[in-house]
Amino acid sequence: MDRRSWSLRLVLGAIWGASYLFIKIGLRDLSPFMVAFVRIALAALVLLPVAAFQGALAGVRARAGWLALVGAVQVAGPFFLISAGEEEISSSLAGILVASAPLFTALLAIWVDHEERSQGLRLAGVLVGFAGVALLLGVDIGGSAMLGGLAVVLASLGYAIGGFLVKLCLAGVAPLGMSAAVMAASAIFLLPPALLTAPEAAPGLGSAAAVAVLGVLGTGIAFVIFYELISSIGPARAFLVTYIAPGFAVVYGAVLLSEEVTLATLAGLALILFGSWLAAEGRLPGRPRVEVEEGPPSMPVAEPTPGETP
């Protein structure tokens, strides 16, 4: 992989890792619904023209129903849940818990997709990863903040379910066009609750700027970079960015928001990332990949993603 691809992957990890920081700042003056809506709407405004210019919207209308369902399950719901969760927990913990999405993917594959059934090292990865989630929920969060942590974990489940919907029901739709359409549908879903929870006064400059950057850079432009990586180095290597973003989230939270980073935080991060790697790859880091063919990406969006991006 060349230097440009490495640089783009690091930049993307830094951008996605900062999403949780921007959410936390935006929540100072805006509701979780409003943060999620503005973020998604701005991303749609970035992605739709790019997708139209590249002719990536072909076939979108015929799959409108499935795209709307993916928007509800994988974008609108999770983005709201993460914002709601960050009202109770730190941005760094949210970034770590979102990284559990591959664990749910591996777990659900037992019933949904037999081609990706978890066994051997994959199953061990699921168990290790969920041990990390349990450690964070029981030690680092606990008490009244437990509901916030569970909301973020539920968002990760939504990412995983959406990934299977895409694979099984949206094959053949261009990924960039799919993302643009899903963002547009998600914005429509969140518009009513966002209006109902709109602030009585104009938000502060910091909150408004954070959400604007979150939408345009952290969601819109980030996906343009992401699909550039997919086209240049392939989906498998591009998705490795999901293992970089949580580390950036922890650093941003500690340095810029003075969030506490405990030994339990670092241990939970290590367990979740290592478990997610095993669950997704079925091999130890540094060992050669058995599969030689790379398939299409299983998820159109993120937070992840993890696979989601945030």
Stockholm file with secondary structure:
# STOCKHOLM 1.0

chainA/1-310         MDRRSWSLRLVLGAIWGASYLFIKIGLRDLSPFMVAFVRIALAALVLLPVAAFQGALAGVRARAGWLALVGAVQVAGPFFLISAGEEEISSSLAGILVASAPLFTALLAIWVDHEERSQGLRLAGVLVGFAGVALLLGVDIGGSAMLGGLAVVLASLGYAIGGFLVKLCLAGVAPLGMSAAVMAASAIFLLPPALLTAPEAAPGLGSAAAVAVLGVLGTGIAFVIFYELISSIGPARAFLVTYIAPGFAVVYGAVLLSEEVTLATLAGLALILFGSWLAAEGRLPGRPRVEVEEGPPSMPVAEPTPGETP
#=GR chainA/1-310 SS CCHHHHHHHHHHHHHHHHHHHHHHHHTTTSCHHHHHHHHHHHHHHHHHHHHHHTTTTTTTGGGHHHHHHHIIIIIIHHHHHHHHHTTTSCHHHHHHHHTTHHHHHHHHHHHHCGGGCCCTHHHHHHHHHHHHHHHIIIIIICGGGHHHHHHHHHHHHHHHHHHHHHHHHCTTSCHHHHHHHHHHHHHHHHHHHHHHTCCSSCCCHHHHHHHHHIIIIIIIIHHHHHHHHHHHHCHHHHGGGGGTHHHHHHHHHHHHSCCCCCHHHHHHHHHHHHHHHHHHHSSCTTSCCSCCCCCCCSCSCCSBTTTBCC
#=GC SS_cons         CCHHHHHHHHHHHHHHHHHHHHHHHHTTTSCHHHHHHHHHHHHHHHHHHHHHHTTTTTTTGGGHHHHHHHIIIIIIHHHHHHHHHTTTSCHHHHHHHHTTHHHHHHHHHHHHCGGGCCCTHHHHHHHHHHHHHHHIIIIIICGGGHHHHHHHHHHHHHHHHHHHHHHHHCTTSCHHHHHHHHHHHHHHHHHHHHHHTCCSSCCCHHHHHHHHHIIIIIIIIHHHHHHHHHHHHCHHHHGGGGGTHHHHHHHHHHHHSCCCCCHHHHHHHHHHHHHHHHHHHSSCTTSCCSCCCCCCCSCSCCSBTTTBCC
//
